[in-house]
């Protein structure tokens, strides 16, 4: 039997085990859903501080929460067309939107400013009720990079986006224990210092296949100030079209680079693409386990 098929079967067997555990977890979760709110209410009513409550919660559940509350994705091009609205108003053409960041800058700034006001009010409400149970909050998925260039200049980012990002991040850091997560695909090396200045803690997806996104340079320049959440393996070429050996080599090398002195969460560079062979995915998982000193699946 070919080795790739054997590995695929082993992967599927491991996945089946996970599925069974997930099913049991769902059943257990149904009970927990009934008990947890009462437990939390009791903890708060007993005078235990919010921070202590969160420690008890994590100790009991082992859960770490990454949340996306919405409302802070300033100019995210995926949302500009407003496909969820029947009769969207405003600037909805993608080309027109990008031109407006230059030709209608005052208008765009005013939109962002109003969005910030609403977002901060909502964040205050969310933090008051669920703040103790969130660890990381995804602020936005606005992409500033393309494969070889960028959608705007750093100067435009500084004047148009940074004031609002900074306002949101500063409020979060002053009022919660959350870490803030910034997603931006593409060649964004020249924006990374601005992301840090804006108050972001985490960068994703770390597209090392884009121009100027050398892993060693990124880690050396920005590793003290930023967590890299991604960059673990290239999903444009290596993972879908490489060999399992090539996948393993890249994963181990990326873990070595980004994992030095901490500040790294392994993740593929964006989503695993359709028709990516199972053998490559298994090789990726095995390589991460190998790096962490665990046995392969």
VMD Tcl script that draws the C-alpha trace (Angstrom):
set ca {
  {0.00 0.00 0.00}
  {1.49 3.43 -0.95}
  {2.87 5.41 1.95}
  {0.70 8.43 1.12}
  {-2.44 6.29 1.34}
  {-1.32 4.81 4.64}
  {-0.72 8.28 6.02}
  {-4.09 9.45 4.70}
  {-5.84 6.54 6.43}
  {-3.98 7.28 9.65}
  {-5.00 10.92 9.36}
  {-8.64 9.93 8.77}
  {-8.52 7.59 11.74}
  {-7.18 10.39 13.92}
  {-9.84 12.70 12.55}
  {-12.54 10.16 13.36}
  {-11.31 10.07 16.92}
  {-11.48 13.84 17.09}
  {-15.01 13.75 15.66}
  {-16.12 11.29 18.36}
  {-14.57 13.47 21.05}
  {-16.19 16.54 19.52}
  {-19.59 14.82 19.62}
  {-19.09 13.95 23.27}
  {-17.98 17.51 23.92}
  {-21.16 18.83 22.32}
  {-23.26 16.57 24.54}
  {-21.28 17.65 27.57}
  {-21.53 21.23 26.39}
  {-25.31 21.02 26.37}
  {-25.18 20.28 30.07}
  {-22.51 22.92 30.59}
  {-24.69 25.50 28.85}
  {-27.26 24.96 31.57}
  {-24.80 24.97 34.44}
  {-22.18 27.54 33.36}
  {-24.34 30.70 33.53}
  {-25.51 29.80 37.03}
  {-21.94 29.03 38.08}
  {-20.71 32.32 36.67}
  {-23.56 34.24 38.35}
  {-22.73 32.56 41.64}
  {-19.05 33.47 41.32}
  {-19.87 37.10 40.66}
  {-22.55 37.29 43.36}
  {-20.07 35.78 45.81}
  {-17.88 38.83 45.43}
  {-15.13 37.18 43.42}
  {-13.40 39.71 41.18}
  {-13.84 39.49 37.42}
  {-10.20 38.54 36.90}
  {-10.44 35.77 39.47}
  {-13.66 34.57 37.84}
  {-11.88 34.23 34.50}
  {-9.07 32.24 36.10}
  {-11.58 29.85 37.67}
  {-13.42 29.59 34.34}
  {-10.26 28.74 32.38}
  {-9.16 26.29 35.01}
  {-12.49 24.51 34.83}
  {-12.93 24.50 31.05}
  {-9.47 24.79 29.51}
  {-10.99 27.15 26.95}
  {-9.20 30.12 25.40}
  {-11.46 32.40 23.37}
  {-10.66 34.30 20.17}
  {-13.57 36.62 19.45}
  {-14.70 38.72 16.49}
  {-17.33 41.22 17.60}
  {-17.54 43.14 14.33}
  {-17.82 46.86 13.74}
  {-14.08 47.61 13.66}
  {-13.16 46.52 10.12}
  {-12.45 49.98 8.73}
  {-12.62 49.83 4.95}
  {-12.51 46.05 4.67}
  {-12.93 45.56 0.93}
  {-14.90 42.34 1.48}
  {-17.61 44.42 3.16}
  {-17.67 47.40 0.81}
  {-20.14 45.81 -1.68}
  {-22.51 45.07 1.25}
  {-23.86 41.87 -0.28}
  {-25.96 41.28 2.82}
  {-28.04 44.42 2.25}
  {-30.95 44.59 -0.18}
  {-30.43 48.27 -1.02}
  {-26.92 49.32 0.05}
  {-26.14 53.03 0.03}
  {-22.90 54.94 -0.20}
  {-19.74 53.89 -2.02}
  {-20.14 50.23 -2.98}
  {-18.00 49.86 -6.09}
  {-14.56 48.47 -5.21}
  {-12.61 50.66 -7.65}
  {-14.57 53.72 -6.53}
  {-13.81 52.91 -2.91}
  {-10.06 52.82 -3.44}
  {-10.18 56.06 -5.42}
  {-12.23 57.61 -2.61}
  {-9.44 57.02 -0.09}
  {-7.62 59.70 -2.09}
  {-10.32 61.86 -3.69}
  {-12.89 61.81 -0.83}
  {-10.60 61.40 2.14}
  {-12.58 63.70 4.44}
  {-15.73 61.70 3.76}
  {-14.02 58.35 4.40}
  {-12.42 59.71 7.58}
  {-15.85 60.84 8.84}
  {-17.29 57.38 8.12}
  {-14.46 55.74 10.07}
  {-14.93 58.23 12.91}
  {-18.62 57.43 13.20}
  {-17.86 53.73 13.01}
  {-15.35 54.12 15.87}
  {-17.95 55.78 18.09}
  {-20.42 52.94 17.58}
  {-17.70 50.28 17.99}
  {-16.42 51.71 21.27}
  {-19.92 51.88 22.73}
  {-20.53 48.26 21.73}
  {-17.14 47.11 23.03}
  {-17.91 48.68 26.41}
  {-21.16 46.72 26.61}
  {-19.49 43.49 25.51}
  {-16.56 43.90 27.90}
  {-18.92 44.51 30.82}
  {-20.69 41.23 30.23}
  {-18.15 38.90 28.65}
  {-14.79 40.63 28.95}
  {-13.37 38.15 31.43}
  {-13.83 35.25 29.03}
  {-12.15 36.67 25.92}
  {-8.41 36.37 25.33}
  {-7.94 37.68 21.79}
  {-10.19 39.95 19.75}
  {-10.02 40.11 15.95}
  {-10.18 43.81 15.16}
  {-10.26 43.73 11.38}
  {-9.43 41.91 8.17}
  {-8.71 44.96 6.03}
  {-5.99 43.95 3.56}
  {-3.30 46.52 2.82}
  {-1.03 44.31 0.72}
  {-1.16 42.64 -2.67}
  {1.18 39.91 -3.88}
  {3.83 42.42 -4.91}
  {2.70 45.83 -3.66}
  {0.03 47.55 -1.55}
  {-3.40 49.14 -1.83}
  {-2.29 52.44 -0.34}
  {0.83 54.20 0.89}
  {2.05 54.12 4.48}
  {1.32 57.85 4.63}
  {-2.32 57.24 3.72}
  {-2.55 54.50 6.34}
  {-1.11 56.83 8.96}
  {-3.53 59.67 8.26}
  {-6.69 57.75 7.38}
  {-6.64 54.43 9.27}
  {-4.22 54.74 12.17}
  {-6.17 57.24 14.32}
  {-9.16 54.90 14.45}
  {-7.17 51.70 14.94}
  {-5.20 53.37 17.72}
  {-8.36 54.59 19.41}
  {-9.90 51.11 19.41}
  {-6.70 49.37 20.55}
  {-6.00 51.88 23.30}
  {-9.50 51.47 24.72}
  {-9.19 47.69 24.65}
  {-5.80 47.68 26.35}
  {-6.94 50.20 28.97}
  {-10.17 48.41 29.82}
  {-9.62 44.71 29.16}
  {-6.97 41.99 29.17}
  {-7.59 41.21 25.48}
  {-4.87 41.04 22.87}
  {-5.73 42.63 19.53}
  {-5.47 40.75 16.24}
  {-4.80 42.37 12.85}
  {-5.32 40.42 9.62}
  {-3.75 41.73 6.44}
  {-2.70 39.63 3.49}
  {0.03 40.49 1.06}
  {3.24 42.50 1.04}
  {2.82 44.49 4.25}
  {6.38 44.64 5.60}
  {6.39 48.45 5.29}
  {3.10 48.60 7.23}
  {4.16 46.39 10.13}
  {5.78 49.27 12.09}
  {2.53 51.19 11.63}
  {0.49 48.21 12.85}
  {2.64 48.15 15.97}
  {2.32 51.91 16.42}
  {-1.46 51.52 16.05}
  {-1.42 49.20 19.07}
  {-1.92 45.79 17.50}
  {-0.49 42.79 19.35}
  {-0.88 40.10 16.66}
  {-0.34 39.94 12.89}
  {-2.02 37.38 10.63}
  {-1.66 35.60 8.17}
  {2.02 36.54 7.63}
  {2.09 35.89 3.88}
  {5.75 35.02 3.45}
  {5.25 34.35 -0.28}
  {4.52 38.04 -0.89}
  {7.19 40.58 -1.80}
  {9.43 41.67 1.08}
  {7.91 39.22 3.58}
  {11.05 37.28 4.44}
  {10.43 35.28 7.64}
  {13.85 35.87 9.19}
  {13.73 39.60 8.52}
  {10.21 39.92 9.94}
  {11.14 38.04 13.10}
  {14.38 39.96 13.56}
  {12.81 43.39 13.06}
  {9.43 42.98 14.72}
  {9.54 39.83 16.86}
  {9.93 41.78 20.11}
  {6.79 43.83 19.52}
  {4.41 41.57 17.63}
  {3.07 38.02 17.73}
  {3.11 36.27 14.35}
  {-0.07 34.25 13.97}
  {0.54 32.48 10.66}
  {3.36 32.06 8.19}
  {3.63 28.39 9.13}
  {3.45 27.01 5.60}
  {2.81 28.51 2.18}
  {-0.71 27.74 0.92}
  {-0.11 29.10 -2.58}
  {2.55 26.61 -3.68}
  {4.18 24.39 -1.07}
  {1.15 22.94 0.74}
  {-1.09 22.30 -2.30}
  {1.58 21.46 -4.88}
  {4.71 20.42 -2.98}
  {5.66 17.00 -1.68}
  {5.08 15.90 1.92}
  {8.84 16.18 2.41}
  {8.84 19.78 1.19}
  {5.91 20.58 3.45}
  {7.67 19.07 6.46}
  {10.89 20.98 5.75}
  {9.13 24.32 5.40}
  {6.98 23.85 8.49}
  {9.97 22.91 10.65}
  {11.99 25.84 9.32}
  {9.17 28.35 9.84}
  {8.57 27.08 13.38}
  {12.28 27.43 14.08}
  {12.35 31.02 12.78}
  {9.11 32.41 14.17}
  {9.13 30.33 17.35}
  {12.46 31.65 18.59}
  {11.89 33.37 21.96}
  {8.13 32.88 21.64}
  {5.64 35.18 19.97}
  {4.39 32.65 17.41}
  {1.10 30.82 16.87}
  {1.39 28.22 14.12}
  {-1.09 28.71 11.33}
  {-1.07 28.19 7.60}
  {-0.72 31.30 5.44}
  {-4.46 31.85 5.09}
  {-6.92 29.04 4.29}
  {-5.97 25.58 3.09}
  {-7.05 25.58 -0.54}
  {-9.48 23.15 -2.16}
  {-7.97 19.92 -3.52}
  {-4.89 20.14 -1.31}
  {-3.81 16.49 -0.94}
  {-4.47 14.91 2.44}
  {-0.88 13.63 2.54}
  {0.42 17.21 2.56}
  {-1.97 18.22 5.33}
  {-0.91 15.18 7.37}
  {2.75 16.10 6.76}
  {2.07 19.61 8.05}
  {0.42 18.35 11.24}
  {3.14 15.77 11.82}
  {5.84 18.43 11.37}
  {4.24 20.71 13.97}
  {4.00 17.78 16.36}
  {7.62 16.88 15.61}
  {8.73 20.43 16.36}
  {6.88 20.29 19.67}
  {8.40 16.94 20.57}
  {5.24 14.89 20.06}
  {4.72 11.70 18.12}
  {3.21 11.91 14.60}
  {-0.41 10.90 14.11}
}
mol new
graphics top color blue
foreach p $ca { graphics top sphere $p radius 0.5 }
foreach p [lrange $ca 0 end-1] q [lrange $ca 1 end] { graphics top cylinder $p $q radius 0.2 }
display resetview
